[in-house]
Amino acid sequence: MKFKRRLNTDSRVDLIPMIDVVFQLILFFLVSTTFALLPGITLNLPESDTSESTVTSGIIITAEQNGTLWVNQEPVSLDELESALAAFPSDEREAVPVTLEADELITNGTIVRILDALRRTGFAAVNLRTTAVH
């Protein structure tokens, strides 16, 4: 009995396993990456030994060293702060937490004026953001 030999080879590269591995790597890096909700503002936050880590949501007021104020990601002046806070719905003001991020060189008077504006507009919960000392 005579067998016929195949001289041409059928070579294929199966790309499906490679696509699966790349997809899994993309998912891994997306899940393992942490996303920060901080604006592009550089602050030197004050340090605290007793600070606790919390997840912040709601309104973020940022006070830079040069006196610039930000409500979420909108720049406002100290005079415009109360009207910017009044734009939020009044029925949600007591439930919405406010986070105050102030540079450590901001004067106490500026922080008091910010807290007064928050109190006048009806916001009850204010968190001061600090960095933890390691």
C-alpha positions as CSV (number, residue, x, y, z in Angstrom):
1,M,0.0,0.0,0.0
2,K,1.4,3.3,-1.0
3,F,0.7,6.4,1.1
4,K,0.7,9.8,-0.5
5,R,2.9,12.4,1.3
6,R,1.7,15.9,1.8
7,L,4.4,18.3,1.0
8,N,2.7,21.6,1.6
9,T,2.0,22.5,5.2
10,D,-1.0,24.4,6.4
11,S,0.4,26.9,8.9
12,R,-2.0,29.3,10.7
13,V,-1.6,31.5,13.6
14,D,-4.6,31.4,15.8
15,L,-5.1,35.0,17.1
16,I,-8.1,34.4,19.3
17,P,-6.1,33.3,22.4
18,M,-3.9,36.3,22.1
19,I,-6.9,38.6,21.8
20,D,-8.4,37.0,25.0
21,V,-5.2,37.6,26.9
22,V,-4.9,41.2,25.8
23,F,-8.6,41.8,26.7
24,Q,-7.9,40.3,30.2
25,L,-4.9,42.5,30.7
26,I,-6.9,45.6,29.7
27,L,-9.6,44.7,32.2
28,F,-7.0,44.0,34.9
29,F,-5.4,47.4,34.5
30,L,-8.7,49.2,34.3
31,V,-9.9,47.6,37.6
32,S,-6.7,48.0,39.4
33,T,-6.2,51.7,38.6
34,T,-7.5,54.2,41.1
35,F,-9.1,57.3,39.8
36,A,-8.8,60.5,41.9
37,L,-11.6,63.1,41.8
38,L,-9.3,65.9,42.6
39,P,-9.1,69.0,40.4
40,G,-5.8,69.9,38.8
41,I,-4.9,72.2,41.7
42,T,-1.7,71.7,43.8
43,L,-2.3,72.1,47.5
44,N,-0.2,71.5,50.6
45,L,-2.8,70.0,52.8
46,P,-2.2,70.2,56.6
47,E,-1.1,67.0,58.2
48,S,-3.1,65.2,60.9
49,D,-2.3,62.3,63.2
50,T,-5.9,61.5,63.9
51,S,-7.4,61.8,60.4
52,E,-9.6,59.0,59.0
53,S,-9.9,58.0,55.4
54,T,-13.4,58.6,53.9
55,V,-14.9,58.5,50.5
56,T,-16.0,62.0,49.6
57,S,-19.0,62.8,47.4
58,G,-21.0,66.0,47.1
59,I,-19.5,69.5,47.0
60,I,-15.7,70.1,47.2
61,I,-14.5,73.6,48.0
62,T,-10.8,74.1,47.3
63,A,-8.9,77.1,48.6
64,E,-5.5,77.7,47.1
65,Q,-2.6,79.6,48.7
66,N,-3.0,82.5,46.4
67,G,-6.6,83.0,47.5
68,T,-8.4,81.3,44.5
69,L,-11.5,79.4,45.5
70,W,-13.0,76.5,43.6
71,V,-16.5,75.1,44.0
72,N,-16.2,71.6,42.6
73,Q,-14.2,72.5,39.4
74,E,-15.6,76.1,38.9
75,P,-13.4,79.0,40.1
76,V,-15.2,81.5,42.2
77,S,-14.1,84.5,44.3
78,L,-14.8,84.8,48.1
79,D,-17.6,87.3,47.3
80,E,-19.2,84.9,44.8
81,L,-19.0,81.9,47.0
82,E,-22.3,82.4,48.8
83,S,-24.2,82.8,45.5
84,A,-22.5,79.7,44.0
85,L,-23.5,77.7,47.1
86,A,-27.1,79.1,46.9
87,A,-27.4,77.6,43.4
88,F,-27.6,74.1,44.8
89,P,-31.1,72.8,45.6
90,S,-32.2,73.9,49.1
91,D,-33.9,70.6,50.0
92,E,-30.6,68.7,49.5
93,R,-28.3,71.1,51.4
94,E,-28.5,69.4,54.8
95,A,-27.9,66.0,53.3
96,V,-25.1,66.9,50.9
97,P,-21.7,66.7,52.5
98,V,-19.2,69.5,51.8
99,T,-15.5,68.9,51.8
100,L,-13.2,71.8,52.4
101,E,-9.7,71.5,51.0
102,A,-7.6,74.4,52.1
103,D,-3.8,74.9,51.6
104,E,-2.0,74.9,54.9
105,L,-0.9,78.5,54.4
106,I,-4.5,79.8,54.0
107,T,-5.4,82.2,56.9
108,N,-7.9,81.3,59.5
109,G,-10.0,84.3,58.5
110,T,-10.5,82.9,55.0
111,I,-11.6,79.5,56.4
112,V,-14.0,81.3,58.8
113,R,-15.5,83.3,55.9
114,I,-15.9,80.0,53.9
115,L,-17.6,78.3,56.9
116,D,-19.9,81.4,57.4
117,A,-21.0,81.2,53.8
118,L,-21.7,77.5,54.1
119,R,-23.7,78.1,57.3
120,R,-25.7,81.0,55.8
121,T,-26.7,78.9,52.8
122,G,-27.8,76.0,55.0
123,F,-25.1,73.4,54.5
124,A,-24.7,71.4,57.7
125,A,-22.1,68.7,57.1
126,V,-18.5,70.0,56.5
127,N,-15.4,67.8,56.3
128,L,-11.9,69.3,56.4
129,R,-9.5,67.4,54.2
130,T,-6.0,66.7,55.5
131,T,-3.2,64.4,54.8
132,A,-2.3,61.6,57.1
133,V,1.1,61.5,58.8
134,H,2.8,58.2,58.2
